[in-house]
Amino acid sequence: MVDPVNPGAVDQIIHLGDFWNEKGIRENKLAVIETNERIKSMFQYAYNYFAAAGKLYDSIAAIYDTAIERAEVYKLTAAVVGNELSHKEICLNPGNVKKFFASAITPMGTTNYIKTLINGYKKVYIISSPVGLCATSLLNVFAESAVYRGFDVEQYYCPMRPQSKIEHLLVPEIGVAFISVNKYHDLEPWEIASDEETKNNPEIVHIDMNDMIERRKLEKLEKLIENNLDSMDKMICDGIGCLKLAKQEHDYLESFYIPNMDFKKIDELRNEIIAKIG
């Protein structure tokens, strides 16, 4: 629920409670309360599992951080900025940054809509990396460089680390996209190039973050990375299991409301609102 900023003057409050049979719902009061409590518990369990998975991810990321060759990352970033943005000078009016999600952890598992993001883009950088080694530093620098040149950018964040980890970056005005791929959200180059539905055939540039790792520094830590990944997978799977149970409970909860809602009147209200907007 969102409070209206200018109630009455600009914003309209829609109260769907006007369209339910309160007496029919109250007949199941105890079941409604108990089901809501179970849903709340299932979500809390899921969040606990995802938090544990996040800690394991941080451990993996810390290990990779000790082995990444930063000079190579900076060199690559400078080359990409030069190739894509050298035609535009830094300007007084910076662009805007919009923040989104392209992937999520759901009751059906991990899902993403990466392919739909890049429809119509003329150039796509596919950044491959193992889980824990992210391209956020590269994407941050490119995003900042684009914004300072007046371009709007779209940043897509990791659902496990929404505060800080950018997974994908789009610059619509110049038709350039950066897509990170790993075991949780993969995208093969042929999936883009052979998209018959959209007739989209962008130039594809592949960046492999594995090439920027000093493998010698990971020799004694590879087993630790593997163990952490296995544990992280289990935490995510257990969290998804809790989300599935929460979804089942929510479906059960809806069974008390659906028979007691006047959907015909709700449809009429919807049409009235659409007419006003139009």
Residue pairs with C-beta under 8 A, 6 or more apart in sequence:
4 10
4 11
4 12
4 13
5 11
7 13
12 273
14 269
14 273
16 266
19 261
19 262
19 263
19 265
19 266
19 269
20 257
20 260
20 261
20 262
21 260
21 261
21 262
22 260
24 259
24 260
25 32
25 256
25 257
25 260
28 256
31 256
32 253
32 256
35 249
35 252
35 253
35 256
36 253
38 249
39 246
39 249
39 250
39 253
42 242
42 243
42 245
42 246
42 249
43 242
43 243
43 246
45 239
45 242
46 239
46 240
46 242
46 243
46 246
47 239
48 239
49 235
49 236
49 238
49 239
49 242
50 105
50 160
50 235
50 236
50 239
52 235
53 160
53 232
53 235
53 236
53 239
54 160
54 161
56 228
56 229
56 231
56 232
56 235
57 131
57 132
57 160
57 161
57 232
59 228
60 131
60 132
60 225
60 228
60 229
60 232
61 132
61 133
61 134
63 132
63 218
63 221
63 224
63 225
64 130
64 132
64 133
64 213
64 218
64 225
66 217
67 213
67 214
67 215
67 217
67 218
68 133
68 212
68 213
68 214
69 212
69 213
69 214
72 211
72 212
73 137
73 138
73 212
76 138
76 207
76 212
77 137
77 138
77 141
77 142
80 125
80 138
80 142
81 141
81 142
81 145
84 123
84 142
84 171
84 174
84 176
85 145
85 146
85 149
85 174
88 149
88 150
88 151
89 149
90 148
90 149
91 148
91 149
91 150
93 150
94 147
94 148
94 150
95 146
95 147
95 149
95 150
95 151
95 152
95 153
96 147
96 152
96 153
97 143
97 147
97 152
97 153
97 155
98 152
98 153
98 154
98 155
99 154
99 155
99 156
99 157
100 154
100 155
100 156
100 157
101 156
101 157
101 159
101 162
102 112
102 113
102 114
102 117
102 156
102 167
102 168
102 185
103 110
103 111
103 112
103 113
103 114
103 156
103 158
103 159
103 167
103 184
103 185
104 110
104 111
104 112
104 159
105 159
105 160
105 236
105 239
105 240
105 243
106 240
106 243
107 240
107 243
107 244
107 246
107 247
109 240
110 184
110 185
110 236
110 240
112 185
114 168
114 179
114 185
114 187
115 187
115 191
115 192
115 195
117 156
117 168
117 170
117 177
117 179
118 124
118 170
118 177
118 179
118 192
118 200
118 202
119 195
119 198
119 200
120 175
120 198
120 200
121 170
121 175
121 176
121 177
121 200
121 202
122 175
122 176
122 202
122 203
123 175
123 176
123 177
123 202
123 203
123 204
123 205
124 176
124 177
124 178
124 179
124 192
124 202
124 203
124 204
124 205
125 176
125 177
125 178
125 179
125 205
125 206
125 207
126 179
126 181
126 187
126 189
126 204
126 205
126 206
126 207
127 135
127 138
127 178
127 179
127 180
127 181
127 207
127 209
128 181
128 182
128 206
128 207
128 208
128 209
128 210
129 135
129 180
129 181
129 182
129 208
129 209
129 210
130 182
130 209
130 210
131 182
131 183
131 184
131 229
131 232
132 225
132 229
133 209
133 210
133 213
134 158
134 165
134 166
134 167
134 180
135 178
135 180
135 207
135 209
136 164
136 165
136 166
138 178
139 155
139 166
139 168
139 169
139 178
139 180
140 166
142 169
142 178
143 153
143 155
143 166
143 169
146 153
146 171
146 174
147 153
151 171
151 173
151 174
152 171
152 172
152 173
153 169
153 170
153 171
154 169
154 170
154 171
154 172
155 166
155 168
155 169
156 166
156 167
156 168
156 169
156 170
157 165
157 166
157 167
158 165
158 166
158 167
167 180
167 185
168 177
168 178
168 179
168 180
169 177
169 178
170 176
170 177
170 178
171 177
175 202
177 202
179 187
181 187
189 204
189 206
192 200
192 202
192 204
193 201
193 202
193 204
195 201
218 225
